[in-house]
Amino acid sequence: DFRPRLTSVGCGRYRARRTAAGECPSRPSTRRPYKLPIPLAMATVSAAPSYLPLALIDKCVGSRLWVIMKGDKEIVGTLRGFDDYVNIVLDDVREYTYTAKGKKVTHCESILLNGANITMMVPGGDPDEDLTTGKGS
């Protein structure tokens, strides 16, 4: 037999075939770069849906909204529309003003609120709602 005897040298996935003299017959003695295995299936993680703020407000159009303003005002009404600055239009509005003398309630047909003065919005909320029983006063 005139062919040199080949042996496997190395460990792992890539083994170099070498002759008995130590040379590699098919390529120079440089090592092959390691190749990452291709994943067959990716694992998915299921989580609750997350919404951008304007998308969340858009889901509330047509429903009751409790708006807490800067200062001592809270407003409850039906959300009709809003813009990118979160200026909002509410219909069937009740405005609550808190003073040292107590709470004052004012009713309006509709109102436009400047988004720069809005502190927090609560979908479906109402300041008159009792938190322990879930019923209004």
DSSP file with accessible surface (Angstrom, degrees, kcal/mol):
  #  RESIDUE AA STRUCTURE BP1 BP2  ACC     N-H-->O    O-->H-N    N-H-->O    O-->H-N    TCO  KAPPA ALPHA  PHI   PSI    X-CA   Y-CA   Z-CA
    1    1 A D              0   0  173      0, 0.0     0, 0.0     0, 0.0     0, 0.0   0.000 360.0 360.0 360.0 123.2    0.0    0.0    0.0
    2    2 A F        +     0   0  214      2,-0.1     0, 0.0     0, 0.0     0, 0.0   0.553 360.0  97.5 -93.0 -11.9    1.6    3.3   -1.2
    3    3 A R  S    S-     0   0  198      1,-0.1     2,-0.1     3,-0.0     3,-0.0  -0.597  80.6-112.9 -79.0 143.4   -0.9    5.7    0.6
    4    4 A P        -     0   0   87      0, 0.0     2,-0.3     0, 0.0    -1,-0.1  -0.407  35.9-104.6 -72.2 148.9    0.2    7.1    4.0
    5    5 A R        -     0   0  190     -2,-0.1    15,-0.8     1,-0.0     2,-0.4  -0.598  35.1-146.1 -75.3 131.2   -1.8    5.9    6.9
    6    6 A L  E     -A   19   0A  73     -2,-0.3     2,-0.3    13,-0.2    13,-0.2  -0.801  16.4-175.5-101.6 139.5   -4.3    8.5    8.2
    7    7 A T  E     -A   18   0A  55     11,-2.6    11,-2.3    -2,-0.4     2,-0.5  -0.949  28.3-114.4-128.9 152.9   -5.2    8.9   11.9
    8    8 A S  E     -A   17   0A  60     -2,-0.3     2,-0.4     9,-0.2     9,-0.2  -0.755  35.4-176.4 -87.3 128.2   -7.8   11.2   13.7
    9    9 A V  E     +A   16   0A  66      7,-2.1     7,-1.7    -2,-0.5     2,-0.2  -0.979  40.9  31.5-125.5 137.3   -6.1   13.7   15.9
   10   10 A G  S    S-     0   0   55     -2,-0.4     2,-0.3     5,-0.2     5,-0.1  -0.614  72.2 -96.5 116.1-175.1   -7.9   16.2   18.2
   11   11 A C        +     0   0  109      3,-0.3     3,-0.4    -2,-0.2     2,-0.1  -0.909  69.4  27.9-139.2 165.9  -11.1   16.3   20.1
   12   12 A G  S    S-     0   0   53     -2,-0.3     3,-0.0     1,-0.2     0, 0.0  -0.414 108.4 -31.7  85.4-154.7  -14.6   17.5   19.7
   13   13 A R  S    S+     0   0  158      1,-0.1     2,-0.6    -2,-0.1    -1,-0.2   0.846 124.0  55.8 -75.8 -37.1  -16.5   18.0   16.5
   14   14 A Y        +     0   0   62     -3,-0.4     2,-0.4    18,-0.1    -3,-0.3  -0.884  65.1 178.8-105.6 119.1  -13.7   18.9   14.2
   15   15 A R        -     0   0  141     -2,-0.6     2,-0.4    -5,-0.1    -5,-0.2  -0.957  23.2-133.5-119.5 137.2  -10.8   16.5   13.9
   16   16 A A  E     -A    9   0A  12     -7,-1.7    -7,-2.1    -2,-0.4     2,-0.6  -0.736  14.5-137.5 -89.1 133.7   -7.9   16.9   11.7
   17   17 A R  E     +A    8   0A 123     -2,-0.4     2,-0.3    -9,-0.2     9,-0.3  -0.828  32.2 179.1 -90.2 122.5   -6.8   13.9    9.7
   18   18 A R  E     -A    7   0A  65    -11,-2.3   -11,-2.6    -2,-0.6     6,-0.2  -0.894  26.1-118.3-126.2 154.4   -3.1   13.6    9.8
   19   19 A T  E >   -A    6   0A  11      4,-2.7     3,-1.6    -2,-0.3   -13,-0.2  -0.287  41.0 -97.7 -79.9 172.9   -0.5   11.2    8.3
   20   20 A A  T 3  S+     0   0   88    -15,-0.8    -1,-0.1     1,-0.3   -14,-0.1   0.809 126.7  57.8 -63.0 -25.5    1.7    9.2   10.5
   21   21 A A  T 3  S-     0   0   78      2,-0.1    -1,-0.3     1,-0.0    -3,-0.0   0.592 120.5-109.2 -81.2 -11.3    4.4   11.8    9.9
   22   22 A G  S <  S+     0   0   42     -3,-1.6     2,-0.2     1,-0.3    -2,-0.1   0.426  75.9 126.2 102.4  -3.4    2.1   14.5   11.4
   23   23 A E        -     0   0  115     -5,-0.0    -4,-2.7     2,-0.0    -1,-0.3  -0.613  59.7-126.8 -88.6 155.8    1.2   16.5    8.2
   24   24 A C        -     0   0   19      3,-0.3     3,-0.2    -6,-0.2    -6,-0.2  -0.871  16.0-155.4 -97.6 120.0   -2.3   17.2    7.1
   25   25 A P  S    S+     0   0   83      0, 0.0    -1,-0.1     0, 0.0    -7,-0.1   0.801  85.5  42.1 -70.6 -26.1   -2.7   16.0    3.5
   26   26 A S  S    S+     0   0  100     -9,-0.3    -2,-0.0     1,-0.1     0, 0.0   0.662 120.1  10.7 -99.3 -17.4   -5.5   18.3    2.4
   27   27 A R  S    S-     0   0   76     -3,-0.2    -3,-0.3     1,-0.0    -1,-0.1  -0.982  83.3 -82.7-153.2 165.7   -4.7   21.7    4.0
   28   28 A P        -     0   0   96      0, 0.0    -2,-0.1     0, 0.0    -1,-0.0  -0.105  56.3 -92.8 -65.8 174.8   -1.9   23.6    5.7
   29   29 A S  S    S+     0   0  102      2,-0.0     2,-0.2    -5,-0.0    -6,-0.0   0.226  85.2 120.6 -80.7  16.9   -1.4   23.2    9.4
   30   30 A T        -     0   0   99      1,-0.1     2,-0.2     0, 0.0    -3,-0.0  -0.577  67.6-111.8 -78.9 148.4   -3.7   26.2   10.4
   31   31 A R        -     0   0  234     -2,-0.2    -1,-0.1     1,-0.1    -2,-0.0  -0.508  26.5-115.4 -79.6 148.8   -6.7   25.4   12.6
   32   32 A R        -     0   0  123     -2,-0.2     2,-0.1     1,-0.1    -1,-0.1  -0.559  35.5-108.0 -78.3 141.7  -10.2   25.6   11.2
   33   33 A P        -     0   0  103      0, 0.0     2,-0.3     0, 0.0    -1,-0.1  -0.423  39.0-102.6 -68.7 147.6  -12.4   28.3   12.9
   34   34 A Y        -     0   0  154     -2,-0.1     2,-0.5    -3,-0.0    -3,-0.0  -0.505  33.7-146.9 -72.2 133.3  -15.1   26.9   15.2
   35   35 A K        -     0   0  118     -2,-0.3     3,-0.0    -3,-0.1    -1,-0.0  -0.880  12.9-127.2-104.1 131.5  -18.5   27.0   13.6
   36   36 A L        -     0   0  145     -2,-0.5     2,-0.1     1,-0.1     0, 0.0  -0.526  30.3-109.5 -73.6 140.1  -21.5   27.6   15.8
   37   37 A P        -     0   0   79      0, 0.0    -1,-0.1     0, 0.0     0, 0.0  -0.406  31.5-116.1 -67.6 145.9  -24.3   25.0   15.4
   38   38 A I        -     0   0  147     -2,-0.1     2,-0.2    -3,-0.0    -3,-0.0  -0.725  29.5-123.3 -83.8 122.8  -27.4   26.3   13.7
   39   39 A P        -     0   0   87      0, 0.0     3,-0.1     0, 0.0    -1,-0.0  -0.458  14.6-156.6 -68.6 137.2  -30.4   26.2   16.1
   40   40 A L  S    S+     0   0  177      1,-0.3     2,-0.4    -2,-0.2    -2,-0.0   0.845  77.1  13.3 -82.2 -36.2  -33.3   24.2   14.8
   41   41 A A  S    S-     0   0   88      2,-0.0     2,-0.4     0, 0.0    -1,-0.3  -0.998  71.4-136.0-143.4 138.4  -36.0   25.9   16.9
   42   42 A M        -     0   0  151     -2,-0.4     2,-0.2    -3,-0.1     0, 0.0  -0.761  23.8-123.0 -93.1 140.3  -36.0   29.0   18.9
   43   43 A A        -     0   0  100     -2,-0.4     2,-0.4     1,-0.0    -1,-0.0  -0.566  25.9-149.5 -77.9 141.3  -37.5   29.0   22.4
   44   44 A T        -     0   0  132     -2,-0.2     2,-0.5     2,-0.0    -1,-0.0  -0.893   2.6-145.8-113.8 147.2  -40.3   31.6   22.9
   45   45 A V        -     0   0  138     -2,-0.4     2,-0.5     2,-0.0    -2,-0.0  -0.950  12.8-145.4-112.4 125.9  -41.2   33.4   26.1
   46   46 A S        +     0   0  121     -2,-0.5     2,-0.3     3,-0.0    -2,-0.0  -0.787  29.4 160.6 -92.9 129.6  -44.8   34.2   26.6
   47   47 A A        -     0   0   84     -2,-0.5     3,-0.1     3,-0.0    -2,-0.0  -0.911  46.3 -79.7-140.4 167.3  -45.6   37.4   28.5
   48   48 A A        -     0   0   87     -2,-0.3     2,-0.0     1,-0.1    -1,-0.0  -0.362  61.4 -93.7 -65.1 147.8  -48.4   39.8   28.9
   49   49 A P        -     0   0   97      0, 0.0     2,-0.4     0, 0.0    -1,-0.1  -0.367  38.2-149.6 -66.2 142.2  -48.9   42.2   26.0
   50   50 A S        -     0   0  114     -3,-0.1     2,-0.4    -2,-0.0    -3,-0.0  -0.926  11.0-161.9-113.4 141.0  -47.1   45.5   26.4
   51   51 A Y        -     0   0  116     -2,-0.4     3,-0.0     2,-0.0     0, 0.0  -0.910  21.6-116.3-121.1 149.1  -48.5   48.7   24.9
   52   52 A L     >  -     0   0  136     -2,-0.4     4,-2.3     1,-0.1     5,-0.2  -0.468  40.6-106.5 -73.4 155.2  -47.0   52.0   24.1
   53   53 A P  H  > S+     0   0   99      0, 0.0     4,-2.2     0, 0.0     5,-0.2   0.907 119.2  46.2 -55.5 -45.7  -48.6   54.9   26.1
   54   54 A L  H  > S+     0   0   63      1,-0.2     4,-2.2     2,-0.2     5,-0.1   0.865 111.3  53.1 -68.3 -31.9  -50.5   56.4   23.1
   55   55 A A  H  > S+     0   0   43      2,-0.2     4,-1.4    -3,-0.2    -1,-0.2   0.887 108.6  50.4 -68.2 -35.8  -51.7   52.9   22.1
   56   56 A L  H  X S+     0   0   87     -4,-2.3     4,-0.6     2,-0.2    -2,-0.2   0.914 110.9  47.9 -67.9 -41.4  -53.0   52.3   25.6
   57   57 A I  H >< S+     0   0   21     -4,-2.2     3,-1.4     1,-0.2     4,-0.3   0.902 107.1  57.8 -65.0 -37.8  -54.9   55.7   25.6
   58   58 A D  H >< S+     0   0  101     -4,-2.2     3,-1.2     1,-0.3    -1,-0.2   0.849  99.9  57.6 -62.1 -33.2  -56.3   54.8   22.1
   59   59 A K  H 3< S+     0   0  129     -4,-1.4    -1,-0.3     1,-0.2    -2,-0.2   0.712 102.6  56.8 -67.9 -19.3  -57.8   51.6   23.6
   60   60 A C  T X< S+     0   0   14     -3,-1.4     3,-2.2    -4,-0.6    19,-0.4   0.439  73.3 124.8 -92.8  -2.4  -59.7   53.8   26.1
   61   61 A V  T <  S+     0   0   62     -3,-1.2    19,-0.2    -4,-0.3     3,-0.1  -0.402  79.4  20.2 -62.1 128.5  -61.5   56.0   23.5
   62   62 A G  T 3  S+     0   0   44     17,-3.1    -1,-0.3     1,-0.3     2,-0.2   0.336 109.1  95.7  94.2  -6.1  -65.2   55.8   24.2
   63   63 A S  S <  S-     0   0   49     -3,-2.2    16,-2.4    16,-0.1    -1,-0.3  -0.696  84.9 -83.8-113.3 168.5  -64.8   54.6   27.8
   64   64 A R  E     -B   78   0B  72     14,-0.2    60,-2.9    -2,-0.2     2,-0.4  -0.437  44.9-168.7 -71.5 143.0  -64.8   56.4   31.1
   65   65 A L  E     -BC  77 123B   4     12,-2.9    12,-2.0    58,-0.2     2,-0.6  -0.999  16.8-149.5-138.9 132.7  -61.5   58.0   32.2
   66   66 A W  E     -BC  76 122B  49     56,-2.6    56,-3.3    -2,-0.4     2,-0.5  -0.912  19.5-166.5-102.4 118.3  -60.4   59.4   35.5
   67   67 A V  E     -BC  75 121B   0      8,-3.9     8,-3.2    -2,-0.6     2,-0.6  -0.935   8.3-157.9-111.8 123.9  -57.8   62.2   35.0
   68   68 A I  E     -BC  74 120B  32     52,-3.3    51,-2.7    -2,-0.5    52,-1.9  -0.906  18.8-160.9-102.0 120.8  -55.8   63.5   37.9
   69   69 A M  E     - C   0 118B  23      4,-2.4     4,-0.3    -2,-0.6    49,-0.2  -0.498  29.1 -85.8 -96.8 166.8  -54.5   67.0   37.1
   70   70 A K  S    S+     0   0  132     47,-2.4     2,-0.3    -2,-0.2     3,-0.2  -0.466 103.4  17.5 -64.5 143.0  -51.6   69.1   38.6
   71   71 A G  S    S-     0   0   66      1,-0.2    -2,-0.0    -2,-0.1     0, 0.0  -0.689 126.4 -37.4  93.1-145.5  -52.9   70.9   41.6
   72   72 A D  S    S+     0   0  110     -2,-0.3    26,-2.4    26,-0.0     2,-0.4  -0.151  99.5 108.6-114.8  39.4  -56.1   69.9   43.3
   73   73 A K  E     - D   0  97B  91     -4,-0.3    -4,-2.4    -3,-0.2     2,-0.4  -0.935  37.0-179.0-121.9 141.7  -58.4   68.9   40.4
   74   74 A E  E     -BD  68  96B  38     22,-2.4    22,-3.6    -2,-0.4     2,-0.4  -0.992  11.2-162.7-132.2 140.6  -59.6   65.5   39.3
   75   75 A I  E     -BD  67  95B   4     -8,-3.2    -8,-3.9    -2,-0.4     2,-0.4  -0.982   6.1-168.2-130.4 134.8  -61.8   65.0   36.2
   76   76 A V  E     +BD  66  94B   1     18,-2.6    18,-2.6    -2,-0.4     2,-0.3  -0.986  30.0 124.2-122.5 131.0  -64.0   62.1   35.2
   77   77 A G  E     -B   65   0B   0    -12,-2.0   -12,-2.9    -2,-0.4     2,-0.6  -0.977  61.4 -76.2-167.3 178.3  -65.5   61.8   31.7
   78   78 A T  E     -BD  64  91B  19     13,-3.1    13,-2.4    -2,-0.3     2,-0.4  -0.793  49.1-124.1 -91.3 122.6  -65.9   59.8   28.5
   79   79 A L  E     + D   0  90B   0    -16,-2.4   -17,-3.1    -2,-0.6    11,-0.2  -0.520  36.0 168.7 -71.4 122.9  -62.8   60.0   26.4
   80   80 A R  E     -     0   0B 127      9,-3.0     2,-0.3     1,-0.4    -1,-0.2   0.714  59.8 -31.0-103.0 -32.8  -63.6   61.2   22.9
   81   81 A G  E     - D   0  89B  23      8,-1.2     8,-2.5     2,-0.0    -1,-0.4  -0.986  48.1-166.5-175.9 169.1  -60.1   61.9   21.5
   82   82 A F  E     - D   0  88B  56     -2,-0.3     2,-0.2     6,-0.2     6,-0.2  -0.955  12.6-139.5-158.3 168.4  -56.5   62.9   22.1
   83   83 A D    >   -     0   0   62      4,-1.1     3,-1.8    -2,-0.3    -2,-0.0  -0.622  44.9 -80.0-125.1-171.7  -53.4   64.0   20.2
   84   84 A D  T 3  S+     0   0  134      1,-0.3   -30,-0.1    -2,-0.2     0, 0.0   0.702 129.3  53.9 -66.3 -20.5  -49.7   63.3   20.4
   85   85 A Y  T 3  S-     0   0  181      2,-0.1    -1,-0.3     0, 0.0     3,-0.1   0.323 116.8-114.6 -92.5   5.6  -49.3   65.8   23.2
   86   86 A V    <   +     0   0   35     -3,-1.8     2,-0.5     1,-0.3    -2,-0.1   0.786  59.4 158.3  60.1  31.0  -52.0   63.9   25.2
   87   87 A N        -     0   0   41     27,-0.1    -4,-1.1    28,-0.1     2,-0.3  -0.741  29.1-159.6 -71.2 129.0  -54.4   66.9   25.0
   88   88 A I  E     -DE  82 113B   0     25,-1.7    25,-3.1    -2,-0.5     2,-0.5  -0.892  22.2-146.3-124.5 150.8  -57.6   65.1   25.5
   89   89 A V  E     -DE  81 112B  56     -8,-2.5    -9,-3.0    -2,-0.3    -8,-1.2  -0.963  21.2-172.7-112.3 126.5  -61.3   65.8   24.9
   90   90 A L  E     -DE  79 111B   0     21,-2.5    21,-2.4    -2,-0.5     2,-0.3  -0.938   7.5-157.5-120.6 143.9  -63.8   64.4   27.4
   91   91 A D  E    S+DE  78 110B  47    -13,-2.4   -13,-3.1    -2,-0.4    19,-0.3  -0.818  73.5  24.6-112.4 160.8  -67.6   64.3   27.3
   92   92 A D  E    S-     0   0B 104     17,-2.7     2,-0.3    -2,-0.3    -1,-0.2   0.976  90.1-168.9  50.3  64.8  -70.1   64.1   30.1
   93   93 A V  E     - E   0 108B   0     15,-2.1    15,-2.5    -3,-0.2     2,-0.4  -0.660  28.7-169.3 -98.7 139.5  -67.6   65.5   32.6
   94   94 A R  E     -DE  76 107B  53    -18,-2.6   -18,-2.6    -2,-0.3     2,-0.5  -0.999  13.9-158.8-119.8 126.6  -67.5   65.8   36.4
   95   95 A E  E     -DE  75 106B  27     11,-3.4    11,-2.4    -2,-0.4     2,-0.5  -0.928   1.9-160.1-109.1 124.4  -64.8   68.1   37.7
   96   96 A Y  E     -DE  74 105B   1    -22,-3.6   -22,-2.4    -2,-0.5     2,-0.5  -0.919   6.5-172.4-106.0 123.5  -63.7   67.6   41.4
   97   97 A T  E     -DE  73 104B  29      7,-2.7     7,-2.8    -2,-0.5     2,-0.6  -0.976  11.1-151.1-116.2 126.3  -61.9   70.4   43.1
   98   98 A Y  E     + E   0 103B  73    -26,-2.4     2,-0.2    -2,-0.5     5,-0.2  -0.867  25.6 161.5-102.2 122.8  -60.5   69.8   46.5
   99   99 A T  E >   - E   0 102B  79      3,-2.6     3,-0.9    -2,-0.6    -2,-0.0  -0.730  56.1 -93.3-126.7 179.0  -60.2   72.8   48.9
  100  100 A A  T 3  S+     0   0  114      1,-0.2     3,-0.1    -2,-0.2    -2,-0.0   0.808 125.8  54.4 -65.6 -26.3  -59.8   73.3   52.6
  101  101 A K  T 3  S-     0   0  208      1,-0.3     2,-0.3     3,-0.0    -1,-0.2   0.627 121.9 -95.4 -82.2 -16.2  -63.6   73.5   52.9
  102  102 A G  E <   -E   99   0B  34     -3,-0.9    -3,-2.6     2,-0.0     2,-0.4  -0.914  60.5 -26.2 137.5-160.4  -64.1   70.2   51.1
  103  103 A K  E     -E   98   0B  95     -2,-0.3     2,-0.5    -5,-0.2    -5,-0.2  -0.779  46.8-162.2 -98.9 132.1  -64.8   68.7   47.7
  104  104 A K  E     -E   97   0B 132     -7,-2.8    -7,-2.7    -2,-0.4     2,-0.5  -0.952   5.6-157.2-114.2 130.4  -66.6   70.8   45.0
  105  105 A V  E     -E   96   0B  62     -2,-0.5     2,-0.4    -9,-0.2    -9,-0.2  -0.922   9.2-175.1-111.9 129.9  -68.2   68.9   42.0
  106  106 A T  E     -E   95   0B  47    -11,-2.4   -11,-3.4    -2,-0.5     2,-0.4  -0.979  13.2-146.3-123.1 135.8  -68.9   70.7   38.7
  107  107 A H  E     +E   94   0B 136     -2,-0.4     2,-0.3   -13,-0.2   -13,-0.2  -0.845  19.7 175.3-103.2 137.8  -70.7   69.2   35.7
  108  108 A C  E     -E   93   0B  45    -15,-2.5   -15,-2.1    -2,-0.4     3,-0.1  -0.968  34.4-135.8-135.4 153.6  -69.8   70.0   32.1
  109  109 A E  E    S-     0   0B 173     -2,-0.3   -17,-2.7     1,-0.3     2,-0.3   0.929  87.4 -13.5 -73.8 -46.2  -71.0   68.7   28.8
  110  110 A S  E     -E   91   0B  68    -19,-0.3     2,-0.3   -18,-0.1    -1,-0.3  -0.986  62.9-168.9-152.6 161.9  -67.5   68.5   27.3
  111  111 A I  E     -E   90   0B  38    -21,-2.4   -21,-2.5    -2,-0.3     2,-0.5  -0.993  17.3-140.7-153.2 148.9  -64.0   69.8   28.1
  112  112 A L  E     -E   89   0B 124     -2,-0.3     2,-0.4   -23,-0.2   -23,-0.2  -0.977  23.4-160.8-112.9 122.2  -60.5   70.0   26.4
  113  113 A L  E     -E   88   0B  12    -25,-3.1   -25,-1.7    -2,-0.5     2,-0.4  -0.874  18.2-124.9-107.3 137.5  -57.6   69.3   28.8
  114  114 A N    >   -     0   0   87     -2,-0.4     3,-1.7   -27,-0.2     4,-0.3  -0.650  15.8-141.5 -77.6 126.1  -54.0   70.4   28.1
  115  115 A G  G >  S+     0   0   14     -2,-0.4     3,-1.1     1,-0.3    -1,-0.1   0.757  96.4  68.2 -62.5 -24.0  -51.8   67.3   28.3
  116  116 A A  G 3  S+     0   0   64      1,-0.2    -1,-0.3   -46,-0.0   -30,-0.1   0.729 101.2  48.5 -68.9 -18.9  -49.0   69.3   30.0
  117  117 A N  G <  S+     0   0   73     -3,-1.7   -47,-2.4   -48,-0.0     2,-0.5   0.394  86.7 105.3-101.0   2.5  -51.2   69.6   33.1
  118  118 A I  E <   +C   69   0B  27     -3,-1.1   -49,-0.2    -4,-0.3     3,-0.1  -0.721  38.7 175.7 -88.1 127.8  -52.2   65.9   33.3
  119  119 A T  E     -     0   0B  92    -51,-2.7     2,-0.3    -2,-0.5   -50,-0.2   0.842  65.8  -7.0 -93.5 -46.4  -50.5   63.9   36.1
  120  120 A M  E     -C   68   0B 100    -52,-1.9   -52,-3.3     2,-0.0     2,-0.4  -0.997  53.2-151.7-153.7 148.7  -52.2   60.5   35.8
  121  121 A M  E     -C   67   0B  47     -2,-0.3   -54,-0.2   -54,-0.2   -56,-0.0  -0.990   7.8-165.9-125.0 134.4  -55.0   58.9   33.9
  122  122 A V  E >   -C   66   0B  41    -56,-3.3   -56,-2.6    -2,-0.4     3,-1.5  -0.949  18.9-136.4-121.1 109.2  -57.0   55.9   35.3
  123  123 A P  E 3  S-C   65   0B  74      0, 0.0   -58,-0.2     0, 0.0     3,-0.1  -0.451  88.4  -0.4 -65.6 131.4  -59.2   54.0   32.7
  124  124 A G  T 3  S+     0   0   52    -60,-2.9   -59,-0.2     1,-0.2   -60,-0.1   0.498 102.8 135.5  72.5   1.2  -62.6   53.2   34.2
  125  125 A G    <   -     0   0   11     -3,-1.5    -1,-0.2   -61,-0.2   -58,-0.1  -0.319  34.1-171.0 -82.1 165.0  -61.7   54.8   37.5
  126  126 A D    >   -     0   0   41     -3,-0.1     3,-1.4     3,-0.1   -60,-0.1  -0.916  24.7-142.3-154.7 128.0  -63.9   57.2   39.6
  127  127 A P  T 3  S+     0   0   27      0, 0.0    -1,-0.1     0, 0.0    -2,-0.0   0.756 103.7  58.2 -66.7 -19.4  -62.8   59.2   42.6
  128  128 A D  T 3  S+     0   0   38      2,-0.1     9,-0.8    -3,-0.0     2,-0.3   0.624  82.1 108.1 -81.0 -12.7  -66.3   58.6   44.2
  129  129 A E  B <  S-F  136   0C  84     -3,-1.4     2,-0.5     7,-0.2     7,-0.2  -0.487  72.1-130.1 -72.5 129.3  -65.8   54.8   44.0
  130  130 A D     >  -     0   0   76      5,-2.5     4,-2.5    -2,-0.3     5,-0.3  -0.664  12.0-149.5 -77.8 123.2  -65.2   53.2   47.4
  131  131 A L  T  4 S+     0   0  161     -2,-0.5    -1,-0.1     1,-0.2    -2,-0.0   0.779  91.0  52.2 -68.8 -26.4  -62.1   51.0   47.0
  132  132 A T  T  4 S+     0   0  122      1,-0.1    -1,-0.2     3,-0.1    -2,-0.0   0.889 124.7  22.2 -80.4 -36.5  -63.2   48.4   49.6
  133  133 A T  T  4 S-     0   0   86      2,-0.2    -2,-0.2    -3,-0.1    -1,-0.1   0.692  93.0-131.1-103.6 -20.3  -66.6   47.7   48.2
  134  134 A G     <  +     0   0   45     -4,-2.5     2,-0.3     1,-0.3    -3,-0.1   0.615  69.4 117.0  79.3  10.2  -66.2   48.8   44.6
  135  135 A K        -     0   0  152     -5,-0.3    -5,-2.5    -7,-0.1    -1,-0.3  -0.853  67.3-111.6-112.3 151.0  -69.4   50.8   44.8
  136  136 A G  B      F  129   0C  59     -2,-0.3    -7,-0.2    -7,-0.2    -1,-0.1  -0.255 360.0 360.0 -74.1 161.9  -69.9   54.5   44.4
  137  137 A S              0   0  135     -9,-0.8    -1,-0.1    -2,-0.0    -9,-0.0  -0.504 360.0 360.0 -89.7 360.0  -71.0   56.7   47.3
